[in-house]
Amino acid sequence: IVITRHGRRSRLDKNPHHLRESSDPPLSAQALPEIAALAEALRSRYLEPSCAANGACLDTGSRGVRAESSGLARTLGTAEALLGRLFPNRSLPTPVYSRAEHDDTLLRAYNKCPAHAARLTEWYGSGEFLRQETVSLAVRGRV
């Protein structure tokens, strides 16, 4: 199972030119119930006994679960909450592996690539982007 999103968080300030965040906002109060619901859905689909019906049972033995997260507080918190609900009967918590931001070329590589940064700068200045920015203003104001 690969989950590529953290739980709901408070407002994030990000520099649009290099995608670096100026803060690491915590998970919001709404995040934990949503993460718990996701864990319940994953457990019912991939863990015994209900997974036998769809043939998608995961190996959850000592080497069958590996969790990896970026080193941000919100993603580590999401991983911890999800794994605790997904495997509630484990005697020890499932370890969550992460790495320092400057070494993270797996999960957060997008903000370390000069070619990607140049393409973003070009895109942000394009007519299409500026039109979409105007069209989506009302929606973005609500999130």
DSSP file (Angstrom, degrees, kcal/mol; ACC not computed):
  #  RESIDUE AA STRUCTURE BP1 BP2  ACC     N-H-->O    O-->H-N    N-H-->O    O-->H-N    TCO  KAPPA ALPHA  PHI   PSI    X-CA   Y-CA   Z-CA
    1    1 A I              0   0    0      0, 0.0     2,-0.5     0, 0.0    41,-0.0   0.000 360.0 360.0 360.0 130.8    0.0    0.0    0.0
    2    2 A V        -     0   0    0      2,-0.0     2,-0.5     0, 0.0     0, 0.0  -0.981 360.0-173.3-120.1 121.5    1.4    3.4   -0.9
    3    3 A I        -     0   0    0     -2,-0.5     0, 0.0     1,-0.1     0, 0.0  -0.967   3.7-177.9-114.7 124.1   -0.2    6.5    0.6
    4    4 A T        +     0   0    0     -2,-0.5     2,-0.4     2,-0.1    -1,-0.1   0.145  54.9  71.6-112.0  20.1    1.1    9.7   -0.7
    5    5 A R        -     0   0    0     70,-0.1     2,-0.1    73,-0.0    -2,-0.0  -0.993  65.1-137.9-138.8 143.2   -0.8   12.3    1.3
    6    6 A H        -     0   0    0     -2,-0.4    69,-0.1     1,-0.2     3,-0.1  -0.407  40.0 -85.4 -87.7 171.6   -0.7   13.5    4.8
    7    7 A G        -     0   0    0     67,-0.5    -1,-0.2     1,-0.2    24,-0.1  -0.159  64.9 -64.0 -70.0 171.2   -3.8   14.2    6.9
    8    8 A R        -     0   0    0     19,-0.1    20,-2.8    22,-0.1    23,-0.3  -0.298  64.0-176.6 -58.7 137.6   -5.6   17.5    6.9
    9    9 A R  B     -A   27   0A   0     18,-0.3    18,-0.2    -3,-0.1     3,-0.1  -0.800  28.0 -92.9-131.5 170.6   -3.4   20.3    8.2
   10   10 A S  S    S-     0   0    0     16,-1.8    -1,-0.1    -2,-0.3    18,-0.1  -0.234  73.7 -48.2 -76.9 177.3   -3.5   24.0    9.0
   11   11 A R        -     0   0    0      1,-0.1     2,-0.5    -2,-0.0    -1,-0.2  -0.118  55.5-150.0 -55.1 137.2   -2.5   26.6    6.4
   12   12 A L        -     0   0    0     -3,-0.1     2,-0.5    12,-0.1    -1,-0.1  -0.937   0.3-152.0-111.7 127.4    0.8   26.0    4.6
   13   13 A D        +     0   0    0     -2,-0.5     9,-2.4     2,-0.0    10,-0.6  -0.881  22.9 175.6 -99.1 126.6    2.9   28.9    3.4
   14   14 A K  B     -B   21   0B   0     -2,-0.5     7,-0.2     7,-0.2     6,-0.0  -0.991  34.1-122.3-135.8 138.1    5.1   28.0    0.4
   15   15 A N    >>  -     0   0    0      5,-2.5     4,-2.1    -2,-0.4     3,-0.6  -0.693  20.3-150.5 -77.2 120.0    7.4   30.0   -1.8
   16   16 A P  T 34 S+     0   0    0      0, 0.0    -1,-0.1     0, 0.0   108,-0.1   0.652  88.8  60.1 -70.1 -13.3    6.1   29.5   -5.4
   17   17 A H  T 34 S+     0   0    0      1,-0.1   104,-0.2     3,-0.1   103,-0.1   0.803 126.5   8.8 -86.7 -28.8    9.5   30.0   -6.9
   18   18 A H  T <4 S-     0   0    0     -3,-0.6    -1,-0.1     2,-0.2     3,-0.1   0.357  92.1-125.1-132.3   5.3   11.3   27.1   -5.3
   19   19 A L     <  +     0   0    0     -4,-2.1     2,-0.3     1,-0.2    92,-0.1   0.590  58.4 145.7  63.4  13.7    8.4   25.2   -3.5
   20   20 A R        -     0   0    0     -5,-0.3    -5,-2.5     1,-0.0     2,-0.3  -0.627  46.9-126.6 -82.5 142.6   10.1   25.3   -0.1
   21   21 A E  B     -B   14   0B   0     -2,-0.3    -7,-0.2    -7,-0.2     3,-0.1  -0.643   8.1-153.9 -89.8 143.3    7.8   25.7    2.8
   22   22 A S  S    S+     0   0    0     -9,-2.4     2,-0.3    -2,-0.3    -8,-0.1   0.485  80.6  17.3 -93.2  -2.6    8.3   28.4    5.4
   23   23 A S        -     0   0    0    -10,-0.6    -1,-0.1     2,-0.0   -10,-0.0  -0.963  65.6-129.9-155.0 168.8    6.6   26.4    8.1
   24   24 A D        -     0   0    0     -2,-0.3   -12,-0.1   -12,-0.1    49,-0.0  -0.746  33.9-157.3-123.5  81.0    5.6   22.9    9.0
   25   25 A P        -     0   0    0      0, 0.0    49,-0.2     0, 0.0     3,-0.1  -0.279  16.1-118.0 -65.3 144.6    2.0   23.3   10.0
   26   26 A P        -     0   0    0      0, 0.0   -16,-1.8     0, 0.0    48,-0.1  -0.216  36.3 -82.9 -75.1 167.6    0.5   20.6   12.3
   27   27 A L  B     -A    9   0A   0    -18,-0.2   -18,-0.3    46,-0.1     2,-0.1  -0.403  50.8-120.5 -63.6 147.3   -2.3   18.2   11.5
   28   28 A S    >>  -     0   0    0    -20,-2.8     3,-1.2    -3,-0.1     4,-0.6  -0.357  24.8-101.6 -85.8 171.1   -5.7   19.8   12.2
   29   29 A A  T 34 S+     0   0    0      1,-0.3     3,-0.3     2,-0.2    -1,-0.1   0.798 122.2  57.1 -62.8 -29.0   -8.3   18.5   14.6
   30   30 A Q  T 3> S+     0   0    0      1,-0.2     4,-1.3     2,-0.1    -1,-0.3   0.681  91.4  75.4 -74.7 -17.2  -10.3   17.0   11.6
   31   31 A A  H <> S+     0   0    0     -3,-1.2     4,-2.8   -23,-0.3     5,-0.2   0.914  86.1  56.3 -65.9 -45.6   -7.2   14.9   10.5
   32   32 A L  H  X S+     0   0    0     -4,-0.6     4,-2.5    -3,-0.3    -1,-0.2   0.900 107.7  46.0 -61.9 -44.9   -7.3   12.2   13.2
   33   33 A P  H  > S+     0   0    0      0, 0.0     4,-2.1     0, 0.0    -1,-0.2   0.887 114.7  49.8 -63.3 -34.8  -10.9   10.9   12.5
   34   34 A E  H  X S+     0   0    0     -4,-1.3     4,-2.0     2,-0.2    -2,-0.2   0.906 111.4  47.8 -68.1 -40.7  -10.2   11.0    8.8
   35   35 A I  H  X S+     0   0    0     -4,-2.8     4,-2.5     2,-0.2    -1,-0.2   0.901 110.8  52.1 -65.4 -40.5   -6.9    9.0    9.3
   36   36 A A  H  X S+     0   0    0     -4,-2.5     4,-2.2    -5,-0.2    -2,-0.2   0.903 108.9  50.1 -61.9 -41.2   -8.8    6.5   11.5
   37   37 A A  H  X S+     0   0    0     -4,-2.1     4,-2.2     2,-0.2    -1,-0.2   0.892 110.1  50.5 -64.9 -38.9  -11.4    6.0    8.8
   38   38 A L  H  X S+     0   0    0     -4,-2.0     4,-2.7     2,-0.2     5,-0.2   0.921 109.4  51.0 -63.8 -43.5   -8.7    5.4    6.2
   39   39 A A  H  X S+     0   0    0     -4,-2.5     4,-2.8     1,-0.2    -2,-0.2   0.907 109.7  50.3 -60.7 -42.0   -7.1    2.8    8.4
   40   40 A E  H  X S+     0   0    0     -4,-2.2     4,-2.4     2,-0.2    -1,-0.2   0.914 111.4  48.4 -62.4 -42.6  -10.4    1.1    8.9
   41   41 A A  H  X S+     0   0    0     -4,-2.2     4,-1.3     2,-0.2    -2,-0.2   0.913 113.6  46.6 -65.0 -42.6  -11.0    1.0    5.1
   42   42 A L  H  X S+     0   0    0     -4,-2.7     4,-3.1     2,-0.2     5,-0.4   0.912 112.0  51.1 -65.5 -42.1   -7.4   -0.3    4.5
   43   43 A R  H  X S+     0   0    0     -4,-2.8     4,-1.9     1,-0.2     8,-0.2   0.920 109.5  49.8 -62.4 -42.4   -7.8   -3.0    7.2
   44   44 A S  H  < S+     0   0    0     -4,-2.4    -1,-0.2    -5,-0.2    -2,-0.2   0.785 119.0  38.6 -69.4 -24.3  -11.1   -4.2    5.8
   45   45 A R  H  < S+     0   0    0     -4,-1.3    11,-0.3    -5,-0.2    -2,-0.2   0.864 129.7  22.6 -90.1 -39.2   -9.6   -4.5    2.3
   46   46 A Y  H  < S+     0   0    0     -4,-3.1    12,-2.3    -5,-0.2     2,-0.3   0.525 106.5  71.6-113.2  -7.0   -6.1   -5.8    2.9
   47   47 A L  S  X S-     0   0    0     -4,-1.9     4,-1.5    -5,-0.4     3,-0.3  -0.813  83.9 -54.7-116.4 155.5   -6.0   -7.5    6.3
   48   48 A E  T  4 S+     0   0    0     -2,-0.3    -2,-0.1     1,-0.3    -1,-0.1  -0.285 107.2  14.9 -61.4 148.3   -7.4  -10.8    7.6
   49   49 A P  T >4 S+     0   0    0      0, 0.0     3,-1.3     0, 0.0     4,-0.4  -0.985 127.5  42.7 -92.3 -12.8  -10.1  -12.0    7.7
   50   50 A S  G >4 S+     0   0    0     -3,-0.3     3,-1.0     1,-0.3     4,-0.4   0.753 103.6  66.2 -68.8 -22.8  -11.9   -9.8    5.2
   51   51 A C  G >X>S+     0   0    0     -4,-1.5     5,-1.2     1,-0.2     4,-1.2   0.726  83.2  76.3 -70.9 -19.7   -9.1   -9.7    2.6
   52   52 A A  G <45S+     0   0    0     -3,-1.3    -1,-0.2     1,-0.3     3,-0.2   0.835  87.9  60.3 -59.8 -31.2   -9.5  -13.4    1.9
   53   53 A A  G <45S+     0   0    0     -3,-1.0    -1,-0.3    -4,-0.4    -2,-0.2   0.837 115.2  31.7 -67.3 -32.5  -12.6  -12.6   -0.1
   54   54 A N  T <45S-     0   0    0     -3,-0.8    -1,-0.2    -4,-0.4    -2,-0.2   0.439 103.2-125.0-106.3   0.1  -10.7  -10.4   -2.6
   55   55 A G  T  <5S+     0   0    0     -4,-1.2    -3,-0.2    -3,-0.2    -4,-0.1   0.751  76.7 117.6  68.0  24.2   -7.3  -12.2   -2.5
   56   56 A A      < +     0   0    0     -5,-1.2     2,-0.1   -11,-0.3    -4,-0.1  -0.064  33.6 153.6-114.5  32.6   -5.4   -9.0   -1.6
   57   57 A C        -     0   0    0     -6,-0.3     2,-0.3     1,-0.1   -10,-0.2  -0.401  34.9-138.7 -68.3 134.8   -4.1  -10.0    1.9
   58   58 A L        -     0   0    0    -12,-2.3     2,-0.9    -2,-0.1   -10,-0.2  -0.642  16.3-116.9 -89.5 148.7   -0.9   -8.3    2.9
   59   59 A D        +     0   0    0     -2,-0.3   -12,-0.0     5,-0.2    -1,-0.0  -0.782  37.0 173.3 -81.0 110.0    2.0  -10.0    4.7
   60   60 A T        +     0   0    0     -2,-0.9    -1,-0.1     3,-0.1     5,-0.1   0.064  31.1 126.7-109.9  24.6    2.1   -8.2    8.0
   61   61 A G  S >> S-     0   0    0      1,-0.1     3,-1.2     3,-0.1     4,-0.5   0.073  85.9 -71.2 -66.0-171.2    4.7  -10.4    9.6
   62   62 A S  T 34 S+     0   0    0      1,-0.3     3,-0.1     2,-0.2    -1,-0.1   0.772 137.8  30.5 -60.4 -26.8    7.8   -8.9   11.2
   63   63 A R  T 34 S+     0   0    0      1,-0.1    -1,-0.3     3,-0.0    -4,-0.1   0.373 100.7  84.7-110.5   3.4    9.3   -8.0    7.8
   64   64 A G  T <4 S+     0   0    0     -3,-1.2     2,-0.5     1,-0.1    -5,-0.2   0.587  82.0  60.4 -85.3  -9.6    6.0   -7.4    5.9
   65   65 A V     <  +     0   0    0     -4,-0.5     2,-0.4    -3,-0.1    -1,-0.1  -0.973  53.8 168.5-124.7 125.3    5.4   -3.8    6.9
   66   66 A R        -     0   0    0     -2,-0.5     2,-0.5    28,-0.1    30,-0.1  -0.988  13.3-164.3-133.5 124.5    7.7   -0.9    6.1
   67   67 A A  E     -c   96   0C   0     28,-0.8    30,-3.0    -2,-0.4     2,-0.4  -0.918   7.6-178.8-111.6 133.5    6.6    2.7    6.6
   68   68 A E  E     +c   97   0C   0     -2,-0.5     2,-0.3    28,-0.2    30,-0.2  -0.995   6.0 170.3-132.7 138.4    8.5    5.6    5.1
   69   69 A S        -     0   0    0     28,-3.1    30,-0.4    -2,-0.4    38,-0.1  -0.952  38.8-102.4-140.9 155.4    7.6    9.2    5.5
   70   70 A S        -     0   0    0     -2,-0.3    30,-0.1    28,-0.2    31,-0.0  -0.366  47.2-106.1 -67.1 167.4    9.1   12.6    4.7
   71   71 A G  S    S+     0   0    0     28,-0.5     2,-0.2     4,-0.1    -1,-0.1   0.301  80.1 121.8 -84.1  11.2   10.6   14.1    7.8
   72   72 A L     >  -     0   0    0      1,-0.1     4,-2.6    28,-0.1     3,-0.3  -0.489  69.5-126.3 -75.6 144.0    7.8   16.7    8.2
   73   73 A A  H  > S+     0   0    0      1,-0.2     4,-2.6     2,-0.2     5,-0.2   0.885 108.8  52.6 -56.3 -41.3    5.9   16.6   11.5
   74   74 A R  H  > S+     0   0    0    -49,-0.2     4,-1.7     1,-0.2   -67,-0.5   0.860 112.3  43.8 -68.5 -33.8    2.6   16.4    9.7
   75   75 A T  H  > S+     0   0    0     -3,-0.3     4,-2.4     2,-0.2    -1,-0.2   0.882 114.6  48.6 -79.0 -37.2    3.6   13.4    7.6
   76   76 A L  H  X S+     0   0    0     -4,-2.6     4,-2.4     2,-0.2    -2,-0.2   0.906 112.6  49.8 -65.0 -40.1    5.3   11.6   10.5
   77   77 A G  H  X S+     0   0    0     -4,-2.6     4,-2.4    -5,-0.3     5,-0.2   0.888 110.4  50.0 -64.1 -39.7    2.1   12.2   12.6
   78   78 A T  H  X S+     0   0    0     -4,-1.7     4,-2.8     2,-0.2     5,-0.2   0.931 111.4  48.4 -63.4 -46.0   -0.1   10.9    9.8
   79   79 A A  H  X S+     0   0    0     -4,-2.4     4,-2.7     1,-0.2     5,-0.3   0.923 112.7  48.0 -61.7 -44.8    2.0    7.7    9.5
   80   80 A E  H  X S+     0   0    0     -4,-2.4     4,-2.1     1,-0.2    -1,-0.2   0.928 114.7  45.1 -63.2 -45.4    2.0    7.1   13.3
   81   81 A A  H  X S+     0   0    0     -4,-2.4     4,-1.6     2,-0.2    -2,-0.2   0.918 115.4  47.3 -65.0 -43.2   -1.7    7.6   13.6
   82   82 A L  H  X S+     0   0    0     -4,-2.8     4,-2.6    -5,-0.2    -2,-0.2   0.941 114.0  45.6 -64.7 -48.2   -2.5    5.5   10.5
   83   83 A L  H  X S+     0   0    0     -4,-2.7     4,-2.5    -5,-0.2    -1,-0.2   0.873 109.6  55.3 -66.1 -36.7   -0.2    2.6   11.5
   84   84 A G  H  < S+     0   0    0     -4,-2.1    -1,-0.2    -5,-0.3    -2,-0.2   0.870 115.6  38.5 -62.9 -36.4   -1.5    2.7   15.1
   85   85 A R  H  < S+     0   0    0     -4,-1.6    -2,-0.2    -5,-0.2    -1,-0.2   0.809 115.5  52.5 -82.3 -31.8   -5.1    2.3   13.9
   86   86 A L  H  < S+     0   0    0     -4,-2.6    -2,-0.2     1,-0.3    -3,-0.2   0.877 124.6  25.4 -71.7 -37.4   -4.2   -0.2   11.1
   87   87 A F  S >< S+     0   0    0     -4,-2.5     3,-1.3    -5,-0.2    -1,-0.3  -0.586  72.6 158.1-124.3  67.6   -2.3   -2.5   13.4
   88   88 A P  T 3   +     0   0    0      0, 0.0    -1,-0.1     0, 0.0    -2,-0.1   0.697  69.5  56.5 -69.8 -18.4   -3.8   -1.9   16.8
   89   89 A N  T 3  S+     0   0    0     -3,-0.1     2,-0.2     3,-0.0    -5,-0.1   0.338  75.1 118.7 -98.9   8.1   -2.8   -5.3   18.3
   90   90 A R    <   -     0   0    0     -3,-1.3     4,-0.1    -6,-0.1    -3,-0.0  -0.519  60.2-142.8 -73.9 140.1    1.0   -5.0   17.7
   91   91 A S  S    S+     0   0    0     -2,-0.2    -1,-0.1     1,-0.1    -2,-0.0   0.824  89.3  33.5 -72.7 -29.9    3.0   -5.1   20.9
   92   92 A L  S    S-     0   0    0     -3,-0.0    -1,-0.1     3,-0.0    -2,-0.0  -0.937  95.6-104.6-121.6 147.9    5.5   -2.5   19.4
   93   93 A P        -     0   0    0      0, 0.0    -2,-0.1     0, 0.0    -9,-0.0  -0.333  39.9-102.6 -66.5 153.5    4.6    0.3   17.1
   94   94 A T        -     0   0    0    -14,-0.1   -11,-0.1    -7,-0.1   -10,-0.1  -0.648  43.0-117.6 -73.3 125.6    5.6    0.0   13.4
   95   95 A P        -     0   0    0      0, 0.0   -28,-0.8     0, 0.0     2,-0.6  -0.363  20.5-147.1 -67.3 145.8    8.7    2.1   12.8
   96   96 A V  E     -c   67   0C   0    -30,-0.1     2,-0.3    -2,-0.0   -28,-0.2  -0.966  12.1-150.3-115.2 117.4    8.5    5.0   10.4
   97   97 A Y  E     +c   68   0C   0    -30,-3.0   -28,-3.1    -2,-0.6     2,-0.3  -0.653  25.9 156.0 -89.1 142.0   11.6    5.7    8.4
   98   98 A S        -     0   0    0     -2,-0.3     2,-0.3   -30,-0.2   -28,-0.2  -0.931  24.5-144.3-151.5 174.9   12.5    9.2    7.2
   99   99 A R        -     0   0    0    -30,-0.4   -28,-0.5    -2,-0.3     5,-0.1  -0.938  37.2 -79.3-141.2 162.5   15.4   11.2    6.3
  100  100 A A    >>  -     0   0    0     -2,-0.3     3,-1.5     1,-0.1     4,-0.8  -0.279  46.2-111.5 -61.9 149.2   16.5   14.9    6.6
  101  101 A E  G >4 S+     0   0    0      1,-0.3     3,-1.1     2,-0.2    -1,-0.1   0.882 116.9  52.6 -50.7 -46.7   14.9   17.3    4.1
  102  102 A H  G 34 S+     0   0    0      1,-0.3    -1,-0.3     3,-0.0    -2,-0.1   0.709 114.1  43.8 -69.2 -17.3   18.2   17.9    2.2
  103  103 A D  G <4 S+     0   0    0     -3,-1.5     2,-1.5     1,-0.1    -1,-0.3   0.445  84.8 107.2-100.4  -2.6   18.8   14.1    1.8
  104  104 A D    <<  +     0   0    0     -3,-1.1     4,-0.2    -4,-0.8    -1,-0.1  -0.595  25.8 145.9 -85.6  90.7   15.2   13.3    0.8
  105  105 A T        +     0   0    0     -2,-1.5    -1,-0.2     2,-0.1     4,-0.1   0.301  68.0  57.0-103.7   7.2   15.5   12.5   -2.9
  106  106 A L  S    S+     0   0    0     -3,-0.1     3,-0.2     2,-0.1    -2,-0.1   0.861 120.2  15.7 -98.9 -57.0   12.8    9.9   -2.8
  107  107 A L  S    S+     0   0    0      1,-0.2     3,-0.2   -38,-0.1    -2,-0.1   0.784 138.6  29.2 -92.6 -29.3    9.6   11.5   -1.4
  108  108 A R  S >  S+     0   0    0     -4,-0.2     3,-1.0     1,-0.1    -1,-0.2  -0.123  75.2 123.8-124.7  37.3   10.5   15.2   -1.7
  109  109 A A  G >   +     0   0    0      1,-0.2     3,-2.3    -3,-0.2     4,-0.4   0.755  56.7  81.3 -68.6 -23.7   12.8   15.3   -4.7
  110  110 A Y  G 3  S+     0   0    0      1,-0.3     3,-0.4    -3,-0.2    -1,-0.2   0.746  90.5  50.5 -59.2 -24.6   10.5   17.8   -6.6
  111  111 A N  G <  S+     0   0    0     -3,-1.0    -1,-0.3     1,-0.2    -2,-0.1   0.237 105.6  57.1 -99.5  17.1   12.0   20.7   -4.7
  112  112 A K  S <  S+     0   0    0     -3,-2.3    -1,-0.2    -8,-0.0    -2,-0.2   0.338  81.2  95.2-121.4   3.7   15.6   19.8   -5.4
  113  113 A C     >  -     0   0    0     -3,-0.4     4,-2.4    -4,-0.4     5,-0.2  -0.869  54.4-161.0-105.7 114.5   15.7   19.7   -9.1
  114  114 A P  H  > S+     0   0    0      0, 0.0     4,-2.4     0, 0.0     5,-0.2   0.863  93.9  53.9 -60.7 -36.5   16.8   22.9  -11.0
  115  115 A A  H  > S+     0   0    0      2,-0.2     4,-2.1     1,-0.2     5,-0.2   0.915 109.8  47.1 -65.2 -41.8   15.2   21.7  -14.2
  116  116 A H  H  > S+     0   0    0      2,-0.2     4,-2.4     1,-0.2    -1,-0.2   0.919 111.3  51.5 -64.3 -43.3   11.9   21.2  -12.5
  117  117 A A  H  X S+     0   0    0     -4,-2.4     4,-2.3     1,-0.2    -2,-0.2   0.900 109.9  49.9 -60.8 -41.0   12.2   24.6  -10.8
  118  118 A A  H  X S+     0   0    0     -4,-2.4     4,-2.2     1,-0.2    -1,-0.2   0.904 110.3  49.7 -65.4 -40.9   12.9   26.3  -14.2
  119  119 A R  H  X S+     0   0    0     -4,-2.1     4,-2.5     2,-0.2    -2,-0.2   0.887 110.6  50.9 -65.9 -37.5    9.8   24.6  -15.8
  120  120 A L  H  X S+     0   0    0     -4,-2.4     4,-3.1     2,-0.2     5,-0.2   0.928 108.8  50.7 -64.1 -44.2    7.7   25.8  -12.9
  121  121 A T  H  X S+     0   0    0     -4,-2.3     4,-1.1     1,-0.2    -2,-0.2   0.917 112.5  47.2 -59.1 -43.2    8.9   29.3  -13.2
  122  122 A E  H  < S+     0   0    0     -4,-2.2     3,-0.4     1,-0.2     4,-0.4   0.921 113.1  48.8 -62.3 -44.7    8.1   29.2  -16.9
  123  123 A W  H >< S+     0   0    0     -4,-2.5     3,-1.6     1,-0.2     6,-0.4   0.913 106.3  55.6 -63.3 -44.6    4.6   27.7  -16.2
  124  124 A Y  H 3< S+     0   0    0     -4,-3.1    -1,-0.2     1,-0.3    -2,-0.2   0.775 109.9  47.8 -61.8 -25.3    3.8   30.3  -13.6
  125  125 A G  T 3< S+     0   0    0     -4,-1.1    -1,-0.3    -3,-0.4    -2,-0.2   0.472  91.0 109.1 -91.9  -2.4    4.4   33.0  -16.1
  126  126 A S  S <> S-     0   0    0     -3,-1.6     4,-2.2    -4,-0.4     5,-0.2  -0.356  75.9-123.6 -77.3 154.8    2.4   31.4  -18.9
  127  127 A G  H  > S+     0   0    0      1,-0.2     4,-2.4     2,-0.2     5,-0.2   0.882 111.6  55.4 -60.9 -40.0   -1.0   32.8  -20.1
  128  128 A E  H  > S+     0   0    0      2,-0.2     4,-2.5     1,-0.2     5,-0.2   0.923 108.3  47.6 -61.6 -44.4   -2.6   29.4  -19.4
  129  129 A F  H  > S+     0   0    0     -6,-0.4     4,-2.6     1,-0.2    -1,-0.2   0.933 111.5  50.2 -62.5 -44.8   -1.5   29.5  -15.8
  130  130 A L  H  X S+     0   0    0     -4,-2.2     4,-1.6     1,-0.2    -1,-0.2   0.876 111.3  49.2 -63.2 -37.3   -2.7   33.1  -15.3
  131  131 A R  H  X S+     0   0    0     -4,-2.4     4,-2.5     2,-0.2    -1,-0.2   0.935 113.1  46.5 -65.2 -45.6   -6.1   32.2  -16.8
  132  132 A Q  H  X S+     0   0    0     -4,-2.5     4,-2.6     1,-0.2    -2,-0.2   0.855 107.6  57.7 -65.9 -33.8   -6.5   29.2  -14.5
  133  133 A E  H  < S+     0   0    0     -4,-2.6     4,-0.3    -5,-0.2    -1,-0.2   0.905 110.7  43.2 -61.7 -40.3   -5.4   31.2  -11.6
  134  134 A T  H >< S+     0   0    0     -4,-1.6     3,-1.0    -5,-0.2     4,-0.3   0.921 114.4  49.4 -70.3 -44.9   -8.2   33.6  -12.2
  135  135 A V  H 3< S+     0   0    0     -4,-2.5     3,-0.4     1,-0.2     4,-0.3   0.864 115.5  43.4 -62.7 -37.4  -10.8   30.9  -12.9
  136  136 A S  T 3X S+     0   0    0     -4,-2.6     4,-2.8     1,-0.2     5,-0.3   0.374  82.0 103.2 -93.0   5.1   -9.8   29.0   -9.7
  137  137 A L  H <> S+     0   0    0     -3,-1.0     4,-1.7    -4,-0.3    -1,-0.2   0.888  80.7  49.1 -57.1 -44.2   -9.7   32.0   -7.4
  138  138 A A  H  > S+     0   0    0     -3,-0.4     4,-0.6    -4,-0.3    -1,-0.2   0.917 114.0  45.7 -64.2 -43.1  -13.0   31.3   -5.7
  139  139 A V  H >> S+     0   0    0     -4,-0.3     3,-1.4     1,-0.2     4,-0.7   0.939 112.2  50.4 -65.5 -46.5  -12.2   27.6   -5.1
  140  140 A R  H 3< S+     0   0    0     -4,-2.8     3,-0.5     1,-0.3    -1,-0.2   0.796 103.4  61.3 -63.7 -27.7   -8.7   28.4   -3.8
  141  141 A G  H 3< S+     0   0    0     -4,-1.7    -1,-0.3    -5,-0.3    -2,-0.2   0.726 103.4  50.9 -69.3 -21.2  -10.2   30.9   -1.4
  142  142 A R  H <<        0   0    0     -3,-1.4    -1,-0.2    -4,-0.6    -2,-0.2   0.623 360.0 360.0 -91.9 -14.7  -12.3   28.2    0.3
  143  143 A V     <        0   0    0     -4,-0.7    -2,-0.2    -3,-0.5    -1,-0.2   0.450 360.0 360.0-104.3 360.0   -9.4   25.8    0.9
